[in-house]
């Protein structure tokens, strides 16, 4: 998971928003957006939501530092 692959993350009031993340599955990168809210004392997650998007075109991988290799190869 690369939370900042396609867009910067934002942090405000103990909420991390990642509108342009990427994750890898079956040798393909996919878009993902998520929001994670933590308690004021940072002791636990209070809320988490995500949305999986479309595959990211291979021609964009290099520009966004998304590798072609799988870690377990």
DRENMARTOR-151080 format. One line per field, with one value per atom (N, C-alpha, C, CB): residue number from 1; residue in one letter; atom name; x, y, z. Coordinates in Angstrom, 2 decimals, m for minus. Glycine has a CB too. Example, Ala and Ser with C-alpha at 12.3 -4.5 7.8 and 13.67 -1.06 7.14 Angstrom:
2
kolfi <- 1|1|1|1|2|2|2|2
lumza <- A|A|A|A|S|S|S|S
kolvo <- N|CA|C|CB|N|CA|C|CB
c1 <- 13.19|12.30|13.20|11.31|12.85|13.67|12.90|14.08
c2 <- m5.69|m4.50|m3.30|m4.47|m2.25|m1.06|0.03|m0.60
c3 <- 7.80|7.80|7.80|9.05|7.08|7.14|7.87|5.72
END
This chain:
73
kolfi <- 1|1|1|1|2|2|2|2|3|3|3|3|4|4|4|4|5|5|5|5|6|6|6|6|7|7|7|7|8|8|8|8|9|9|9|9|10|10|10|10|11|11|11|11|12|12|12|12|13|13|13|13|14|14|14|14|15|15|15|15|16|16|16|16|17|17|17|17|18|18|18|18|19|19|19|19|20|20|20|20|21|21|21|21|22|22|22|22|23|23|23|23|24|24|24|24|25|25|25|25|26|26|26|26|27|27|27|27|28|28|28|28|29|29|29|29|30|30|30|30|31|31|31|31|32|32|32|32|33|33|33|33|34|34|34|34|35|35|35|35|36|36|36|36|37|37|37|37|38|38|38|38|39|39|39|39|40|40|40|40|41|41|41|41|42|42|42|42|43|43|43|43|44|44|44|44|45|45|45|45|46|46|46|46|47|47|47|47|48|48|48|48|49|49|49|49|50|50|50|50|51|51|51|51|52|52|52|52|53|53|53|53|54|54|54|54|55|55|55|55|56|56|56|56|57|57|57|57|58|58|58|58|59|59|59|59|60|60|60|60|61|61|61|61|62|62|62|62|63|63|63|63|64|64|64|64|65|65|65|65|66|66|66|66|67|67|67|67|68|68|68|68|69|69|69|69|70|70|70|70|71|71|71|71|72|72|72|72|73|73|73|73
lumza <- X|X|X|X|X|X|X|X|X|X|X|X|X|X|X|X|X|X|X|X|X|X|X|X|X|X|X|X|X|X|X|X|X|X|X|X|X|X|X|X|X|X|X|X|X|X|X|X|X|X|X|X|X|X|X|X|X|X|X|X|X|X|X|X|X|X|X|X|X|X|X|X|X|X|X|X|X|X|X|X|X|X|X|X|X|X|X|X|X|X|X|X|X|X|X|X|X|X|X|X|X|X|X|X|X|X|X|X|X|X|X|X|X|X|X|X|X|X|X|X|X|X|X|X|X|X|X|X|X|X|X|X|X|X|X|X|X|X|X|X|X|X|X|X|X|X|X|X|X|X|X|X|X|X|X|X|X|X|X|X|X|X|X|X|X|X|X|X|X|X|X|X|X|X|X|X|X|X|X|X|X|X|X|X|X|X|X|X|X|X|X|X|X|X|X|X|X|X|X|X|X|X|X|X|X|X|X|X|X|X|X|X|X|X|X|X|X|X|X|X|X|X|X|X|X|X|X|X|X|X|X|X|X|X|X|X|X|X|X|X|X|X|X|X|X|X|X|X|X|X|X|X|X|X|X|X|X|X|X|X|X|X|X|X|X|X|X|X|X|X|X|X|X|X|X|X|X|X|X|X|X|X|X|X|X|X|X|X|X|X|X|X
kolvo <- N|CA|C|CB|N|CA|C|CB|N|CA|C|CB|N|CA|C|CB|N|CA|C|CB|N|CA|C|CB|N|CA|C|CB|N|CA|C|CB|N|CA|C|CB|N|CA|C|CB|N|CA|C|CB|N|CA|C|CB|N|CA|C|CB|N|CA|C|CB|N|CA|C|CB|N|CA|C|CB|N|CA|C|CB|N|CA|C|CB|N|CA|C|CB|N|CA|C|CB|N|CA|C|CB|N|CA|C|CB|N|CA|C|CB|N|CA|C|CB|N|CA|C|CB|N|CA|C|CB|N|CA|C|CB|N|CA|C|CB|N|CA|C|CB|N|CA|C|CB|N|CA|C|CB|N|CA|C|CB|N|CA|C|CB|N|CA|C|CB|N|CA|C|CB|N|CA|C|CB|N|CA|C|CB|N|CA|C|CB|N|CA|C|CB|N|CA|C|CB|N|CA|C|CB|N|CA|C|CB|N|CA|C|CB|N|CA|C|CB|N|CA|C|CB|N|CA|C|CB|N|CA|C|CB|N|CA|C|CB|N|CA|C|CB|N|CA|C|CB|N|CA|C|CB|N|CA|C|CB|N|CA|C|CB|N|CA|C|CB|N|CA|C|CB|N|CA|C|CB|N|CA|C|CB|N|CA|C|CB|N|CA|C|CB|N|CA|C|CB|N|CA|C|CB|N|CA|C|CB|N|CA|C|CB|N|CA|C|CB|N|CA|C|CB|N|CA|C|CB|N|CA|C|CB|N|CA|C|CB|N|CA|C|CB|N|CA|C|CB|N|CA|C|CB|N|CA|C|CB|N|CA|C|CB
c1 <- 0.85|0.00|0.89|m0.96|0.64|1.35|0.28|2.21|0.08|m1.02|m0.91|m1.14|0.30|0.55|0.95|1.63|0.68|1.17|0.68|0.74|m0.59|m1.17|m1.57|m2.38|m1.61|m1.96|m1.45|m3.50|m1.17|m0.69|m1.76|m0.25|m1.29|m2.19|m2.39|m1.64|m3.47|m3.74|m3.97|m4.96|m3.45|m3.64|m4.21|m2.32|m5.37|m6.01|m6.89|m6.85|m6.75|m7.60|m7.63|m9.00|m6.48|m6.34|m7.01|m6.93|m7.18|m7.76|m6.77|m9.15|m6.37|m5.51|m6.40|m4.40|m6.30|m7.06|m6.08|m7.99|m6.28|m5.42|m6.30|m4.61|m6.48|m7.37|m6.78|m7.80|m5.46|m4.82|m3.81|m4.16|m4.21|m3.32|m3.30|m3.71|m2.40|m2.31|m1.97|m1.25|m2.51|m2.13|m1.92|m3.20|m1.12|m0.75|m1.42|0.78|m1.98|m2.60|m2.47|m4.09|m2.01|m1.88|m1.13|m3.25|0.00|0.92|0.33|1.37|m0.66|m1.31|m1.46|m2.71|m1.31|m1.57|m2.99|m0.54|m3.67|m5.04|m5.12|m6.02|m6.02|m6.27|m7.04|m7.04|m6.73|m7.46|m7.48|m6.82|m8.59|m8.72|m9.18|m9.74|m8.62|m9.06|m8.97|m8.24|m9.72|m9.71|m9.58|m10.99|m8.67|m8.44|m8.45|m7.10|m9.34|m9.44|m8.96|m10.90|m8.11|m7.61|m8.04|m6.06|m8.03|m8.38|m7.37|m8.42|m7.79|m6.93|m5.62|m7.67|m5.65|m4.43|m3.67|m4.78|m4.12|m3.50|m3.49|m2.08|m4.35|m4.36|m5.12|m4.95|m6.03|m6.80|m7.44|m7.89|m7.82|m8.51|m9.99|m8.31|m10.53|m11.94|m12.80|m12.14|m12.20|m12.95|m12.02|m13.88|m12.46|m11.68|m12.65|m10.67|m12.44|m13.25|m12.34|m14.46|m12.70|m11.89|m12.76|m10.77|m12.20|m12.86|m11.80|m13.62|m12.01|m11.08|m11.50|m11.05|m10.51|m10.79|m10.33|m10.13|m10.12|m9.73|m8.24|m10.05|m7.83|m6.40|m5.70|m6.15|m4.48|m3.68|m2.93|m2.68|m3.06|m2.39|m0.87|m2.66|m0.33|1.09|1.99|1.43|1.57|2.42|2.57|1.85|1.78|1.89|2.73|0.50|3.03|3.72|5.06|3.94|5.91|7.25|7.21|8.05|6.37|6.26|5.81|5.30|5.12|4.61|5.36|3.12|6.52|7.39|6.69|7.90|5.83|5.16|5.96|3.67|6.46|7.35|6.61|8.12|7.35|6.79|6.99|7.41|7.95|8.27|7.39|9.75|7.09|6.39|7.42|5.48|7.11|8.05|8.40|7.47|7.49|7.73|8.38|6.44|8.82|9.47|10.91|9.38
c2 <- m1.18|0.00|1.23|0.00|2.13|3.41|4.50|3.55|5.10|6.03|7.33|6.35|7.68|8.96|8.77|9.74|7.62|7.30|8.29|5.90|8.59|9.40|10.80|8.70|11.02|12.33|12.40|12.59|13.59|13.78|13.41|15.22|12.94|12.69|13.99|11.57|14.04|15.19|14.69|16.00|15.45|15.13|16.35|14.67|16.19|17.29|16.70|18.19|17.25|16.84|15.33|17.36|14.70|13.26|12.40|12.91|12.97|12.23|12.28|12.82|11.10|10.99|10.67|9.90|11.49|11.27|11.02|12.49|9.92|9.54|9.37|8.23|10.43|10.35|9.67|11.71|9.49|8.94|7.87|10.03|6.87|5.77|4.71|5.16|3.74|2.60|1.36|2.85|0.23|m1.04|m2.06|m1.53|m3.06|m4.06|m5.39|m4.23|m5.99|m7.30|m8.01|m7.18|m9.23|m10.06|m9.36|m10.45|m8.74|m8.07|m6.85|m9.06|m6.24|m5.05|m4.04|m5.40|m2.76|m1.69|m1.18|m0.53|m0.95|m0.44|0.84|m1.50|1.71|2.94|2.62|3.96|3.36|3.24|4.61|2.16|4.93|6.14|5.68|7.18|6.30|5.93|7.09|4.76|6.95|7.90|7.11|8.78|7.53|6.87|7.92|6.08|7.75|8.66|7.95|9.18|8.63|8.05|8.88|7.93|8.26|8.95|10.07|7.95|11.05|12.19|11.77|13.17|10.70|10.21|9.20|9.58|9.00|8.11|6.64|8.56|6.29|4.93|3.92|4.95|4.40|3.45|4.17|2.77|3.36|3.86|4.03|2.88|5.18|5.43|5.19|6.85|5.30|5.06|4.85|6.23|4.02|3.74|3.43|2.56|4.07|3.76|3.81|4.77|3.03|3.02|2.73|1.98|3.08|2.84|2.38|4.11|1.20|0.66|1.16|m0.90|1.60|2.12|1.19|3.46|1.74|1.01|0.66|1.84|m0.27|m0.53|0.74|m1.71|0.94|2.08|1.64|2.57|2.39|2.01|1.84|3.05|0.80|0.47|1.64|m0.75|2.43|3.55|4.64|4.15|4.59|5.57|5.05|5.94|3.77|3.18|3.85|1.70|3.95|4.49|5.92|4.44|6.75|8.16|8.30|8.90|7.28|7.33|6.35|7.01|5.86|4.98|3.69|5.71|3.18|1.91|0.82|1.93|m0.13|m1.13|m2.19|m1.80|m2.83|m3.92|m5.26|m3.94|m5.35|m6.61|m6.82|m6.64|m8.08|m8.44|m8.71|m9.68|m8.38|m8.54|m10.00|m7.93|m10.91|m12.31|m13.10|m12.96|m12.41|m13.12|m13.42|m12.29
c3 <- 0.00|0.00|0.00|1.22|m0.93|m1.00|m0.90|m2.34|0.28|0.47|m0.33|1.91|m0.75|m1.44|m2.90|m0.71|m3.49|m4.84|m5.90|m5.22|m5.90|m6.97|m6.50|m7.53|m5.19|m4.63|m3.20|m4.68|m2.73|m1.37|m0.34|m1.16|0.81|1.94|2.71|2.87|3.48|4.34|5.76|3.83|6.73|8.13|8.83|8.80|9.45|10.18|11.28|9.22|12.48|13.61|13.80|13.41|13.79|14.02|12.94|15.37|11.75|10.62|9.45|10.21|8.99|7.81|6.62|8.01|5.59|4.36|3.23|4.04|2.54|1.42|0.18|1.74|m0.61|m1.75|m2.98|m2.12|m3.00|m4.19|m3.89|m4.96|m3.15|m2.82|m3.90|m1.50|m3.72|m4.63|m3.81|m5.75|m4.22|m3.61|m4.71|m2.60|m4.42|m5.42|m5.11|m5.48|m6.15|m6.04|m7.38|m5.61|m7.33|m8.54|m9.66|m9.03|m9.28|m10.21|m10.92|m11.24|m10.31|m10.85|m9.72|m11.50|m10.03|m9.06|m9.25|m9.23|m8.15|m8.15|m7.34|m7.59|m7.73|m6.98|m5.71|m7.84|m4.65|m3.40|m2.73|m2.45|m2.11|m1.30|0.08|m1.95|1.12|2.45|3.42|2.97|4.50|5.60|6.89|5.61|7.75|9.02|10.13|9.02|11.09|12.23|13.48|12.42|14.25|15.50|16.69|15.46|17.84|19.09|19.36|20.28|20.13|20.44|21.10|21.34|21.89|22.54|21.68|23.88|20.44|19.46|19.90|19.20|20.82|21.36|20.51|22.72|19.67|18.86|17.66|19.72|16.70|15.51|15.85|14.29|15.54|15.80|14.57|16.27|13.41|12.19|11.01|11.91|10.10|8.90|7.77|9.13|6.63|5.46|4.24|5.30|3.22|2.01|0.80|2.12|m0.35|m1.62|m2.62|m2.12|m3.20|m4.19|m5.57|m4.15|m6.33|m7.66|m8.75|m7.84|m9.90|m11.11|m11.08|m12.36|m11.92|m12.08|m12.58|m13.06|m12.10|m12.55|m13.81|m11.42|m14.90|m16.15|m15.96|m17.23|m16.54|m16.40|m16.80|m17.24|m17.76|m18.21|m17.15|m19.48|m16.09|m14.99|m13.83|m14.49|m13.80|m12.65|m12.36|m12.89|m13.36|m13.14|m12.62|m14.42|m13.17|m12.75|m11.30|m13.66|m10.79|m9.40|m8.49|m9.38|m8.97|m8.19|m7.75|m6.97|m8.59|m8.35|m9.05|m8.84|m8.30|m8.85|m9.67|m7.74|m10.56|m11.34|m10.67|m12.72|m9.76|m9.11|m7.88|m8.72|m7.61|m6.38|m5.30|m6.60|m4.07|m2.96|m2.71|m1.71|m3.02|m2.71|m3.86|m2.33|m4.89|m6.01|m5.68|m7.30
END
